[in-house]
Structures are given as structure tokens and as C-alpha cells.
Amino acid sequence: MFAFWSCVFLVLFACSFLYDLLVEFGPALSTPFGADESGRGGMQIPIVRVALNAAFLISSFVFIGAFLIIQRWQARPKVADFLIETELELRKVTWPTWPEVFNSSMVVIATVLFLMGFLALSDWAFGNLFKRLLLG
């Protein structure tokens, strides 16, 4: 279910971006159906008060189509079995506790800082050494 809803929210974000692009494309796509010449009035979806225009319909059809494709894709036996096996493997994992995560993170940060200092010092020392050897 997590994989399904992750894909659906990704498609929802993409369709929202598509809607914004279509609205910026021109007044032909952004003018609500039934609006007067000045662009006022027109049809709206009642509860959410979204203007019913061509950009909204195109984005909605793309979302519905992608939703159905994702649903059919994840219902295939190979994909469904893979997701079930992945979930079963993740249940076998022993996750670290927060103190273990904190301690491990501190070790990694200290190691990175030590290596950063060592490499900076080595770079400076070798730079000066070769500058003196090559340039005199």
C-alpha cells in the first residue's frame, strides 16, 4: 500500500505542476467554462471552489489515467509478489535504537572531520614541498 500511495502522490504532484503549466499557457485553457468575456463567473466545482476549465480537465484526466495504470501495474502477480516479499524481508530487519543511531552518527562525523583535517594538512604540506622543489 505504501508503494501504491507513494506513486499516486507523485502523480498528483506532477498533475498539479501540469495544471500550473497549462494555466500559464494561455487564456484559452485557464478561462472557466461559461465565463463572460472578462473572465468572471463560469462553472466551479462546488465544495472546493475550483474553476472548471480546460487545464483542470486535462490534468484530471491525466491523473485518473495514471491512477488506473498504477493500480493495474501493482495488481500484476510479479509486482505484487515482489512487494510482499520486500515487506516480509523488512520485518526481519533489526532496526537500531535511537542511542545507537546517535552514537554511530557521532563516530561517522568525527571520522569525517579527522580525515578532512588530515587531507587538508597533507595537501598543504605536499603543496609547499613541491613548490620548493620545483620552483626553488
N, C-alpha and C positions, 0 to 999 in steps of 0.2 A: 504494500500500500504506500509506503514511503517513496519508493521509486516512481510509482504512478503519479502521486500528487506533486512530487518534485518536477516531473516532466510537465504536468498540467500548469503549474505556476510559472515555469519557464516560458511556456507557450503564451500564457496570459500576459506576461511582461512583454513578450515580443509583439503580441497583438496590440497592446497599449502603445508601444512605440510606433507600430504601423499606423494606428489611428492618428497619432500626432503628426506623422509624416503626411498622411493623406489630407488632414485638415490644413496643413501649411501649403499643400499643393495648389489649392485654388478655391475660389468661392463655389465652384460647381459641386465639389464634394463636401464642403462644410456647411452649405446653406440647408437648414431644416426643410423637410418636405412640407409643403403647404404654407411656406413663409411668404410675406409680401415682398415687394421689390427692395425694401430697405433691409430685409433680412430679419425682421421682427415676427414674432408669432411662430407658427409652424407646429408640427407634431412633436410631442415629448413622451418619453416613457414615464408613466405616472408617478411611481413611488420614488425612483432615483433621479427624476428630472433631468434625464439625458436627452439632448436633442436628437431626434431621429433623422439622420442624414445619410448620404451615400457612404461616407467614410466609416460611420458606425456600422452600417450593414455589411460592408466589405470586411471589416475587422471581425465582426461577429461570425460571419460565415467561415472565415479562416480559422477562428478559434474552435468553432464547432467541428469543422473538418479535422483539425489537428487532434482534438479531444477524441474523436472516434477512431482515428488512426492509432493513437497511443493505446487506447483501450483494446483494440483488436490485436495490436502488436504484443502487448503484455499478456494477452489471453492465449497466445500460441504456447503449445506444450513445452518447447525447448526453453523459451524465455521464462515461463512460469517455473519450470523445474530449476533453472539456474538461480532465480531469485529465492526460491525456497531453500535450496542448498546453501546459498550465501547466508541466509538468515540463520540456518542451523549451525554453520561454522562460526558465525559471530557470537552465538550463545555459548560456545566452548571457550571463548577468549576470556582470560583473566585480566580484567582491567585494573590498572594501578589506582591506588588510593591518592587523595589529594596531597598528603605529605610526601609520598613517593614521587609524584609529578613535580612538586616544588623542588625537592632535593635534586632530582635528575636535571631539572632546568637550571638550577644554580651551578651544577657541575659543568653543564654544556656552556653556560655563559662565561664561567671562569676559564674554561679551556680555550674558548674563542678569544677572550681578552688576552690570555697569555700568548697564544700563537700570533695574534695581531701585533703585540709588542715585540715579540721575538723577530717576526718578519720585518717589521719597521726598522728595528735596530740592525738587523743583518743587511737590509737594503742600504741603510745609511753608511754602515761600516764598509761594505764592499764597494759602494759608490765612491767613497773617499779614497779607498785603497787603489782602485783602478784609475781614478782621476790623477792620483800622484804618480802611478806607474806609467801611464800613457802620456800625460801632459807635463810631467816633470815637477 
